Amino acid sequence: MSKPMVATSPQKKPEAKPDPPINATPQGATPNAVTPNGAPAHMSASAPNVSAPAIAVAGHAGAHADIDSAATKMQTNNLDLHYGKKQALKGINAKIGANTITALIGPSGCGKSTYLRCLNRMNDLIENVTIKGEVLIEGENIYARGVDVVELRQRVGMVFQKPNPFPMSIWDNIAYGPRLHGIKNKTELNDIVEEGLKGAALWDEVKDDLKKSALALSGGQQQRLCIARSLATKPDVLLMDEPCSALDPISTLKIEELMRELKEQYTIVIVTHNMQQAARVSDFTGFFLLGELIEMDASSKIFTDPNEKKTEDYITGRFG
């Protein structure tokens, strides 16, 4: 499969539109693209044949940023994955820029979460999985012989779809990873816990209740706790598999704001079914379909002027 297509020349900047309301689409559902008057594109009486999607794109993503202009943090070359005899990924070639947010979109079963798990070898835990090709982080193949998987997962953290705090105190949740990696000094651990919670914008809410059970937190707080737990191990890359699908709109907004802040220090890759969310928070977007990466480009281009007809059909609600 050819390498992901990227914008090579400046494009006319689309007219700015306000971000859609955070609660416009129920979490976990795939939203339909909308026309400028707010009606679903596929239901618009005045424009039955939509030639371009009209999902609002956040201005922070820039006007058709070039993925090659960002330093490459991770890269996959001809990546294939089979579950037994079933091929789930087919020759994926992609670049992930340092200190950017990359969103992976596509219908259920298209391979986007499988691809995400390849980036820190979470698929190693599944039986009968065969992987071919390369996954590079700063030029080093993470599937090379002799790679320490525990160390890899320290560098490439994961936040899952549903919050999964450990059944222990807030403090112990954050200190768990550093302890596992040999840090025993209580003062140092206290500093790590505070830094992690501040990084996840949770410190002010829980600083007086660090011995409280993490299971007593709200869903949104639990998800931010899981982000803080990942940050405590000082990762280079943070993977998020639909981190907002189980959250209410207010908690979702906090997570999205947090992602924008975190990209100053980390590289973030997010899987989402919410295309409006992808347009709001990501710098680059990759569209997966039937195990193939159809297109990866600047989010501002993917959602206004995609190169591939399949991408346009998906984001305008013609399928998926």
Phi, psi and omega in degrees: 000142181292161181292157182303143182276137181231157179292134181245352180216153182299141178247157176296126184290127180293152178301133183295137178232147178293149175300143176294155178304144183299333182257024182293331182231131178302139179299140178093347180259151177275115184286152172276149173296156182236149176277167183304333180276002175096353179277149176304137185302320185283355180248001184290123182288329184276343181220071184294331180250095184281123182269343179209143181292161182229033175286132180294134181247129181297141183296337184295340183286346178084171181269096177053061177299151181261121182297332180284346180280342178269144176298134183283122177268314178226157181207141174242137182237117176049048185278119175244145174219134176240136165262099187065240179265352182272124179273122182258333176230138186233099172056052185280120173245119183206150174243142177238116185285146178293141178055042173231166171250121178249124178259139176248122182237166179149163180293165179302138178081011184276346178111000185293319178288325175300317178298316180302316181292337176293335187286345171224023172063031175293335179292347176299336184278356182257135181289152174061032176261132177239128183236132176232155182103191184236145167234113185253138168239114186052041174087353181259131182283116183287348178261008178291153179297138177093357179291131178280109185293326178296316178295322178300315183287345170287321180283328183238095184278163182226134172242125188269173184300313179256136178304134182229060177296149176287151179284067180208184184290164176302314181299314182294327176300313184286324183282349187301310182297308178303321177298318180300329181266015168101003179276123184241340184296124186295320179296316179296319179294321177300319179295320180295318179298313180296316180298317180295316180292323175293320179298330179263012177057040182237347187303311184297335182275337187233002188300336179265002184227038186294338179269000178288148179297134178296335181289347179274354179285159175290168181301316180294321177293322178298320180293320177292328174297318179295324175295316178299321179297322176291319181294333184296337180268009176058058181285162170269326185232141178239119179262136180229117182260096182048058188291346184248002188293335181257011187251158176282165184302322181293316177295323178299316179300319180295319179295319180296317177297322179296318179301318180298322178289319185292333183293346175294334182245338186230160170264131187238133173236126185234134170264132179212144171270350184266102184292330176296322176295316178301318180292326182289317193253340191264152172272323180226151181225135174246133180255120179257145176207123176052042176083001180247146171273103185289320185197140171224129186199179174303137181301324179298333178271318181304318186268000177234329185207064182294153180280330188257136179299323180297322178296313179300316181297322181289312186283347174264006173084014180286339172203170177097000000 
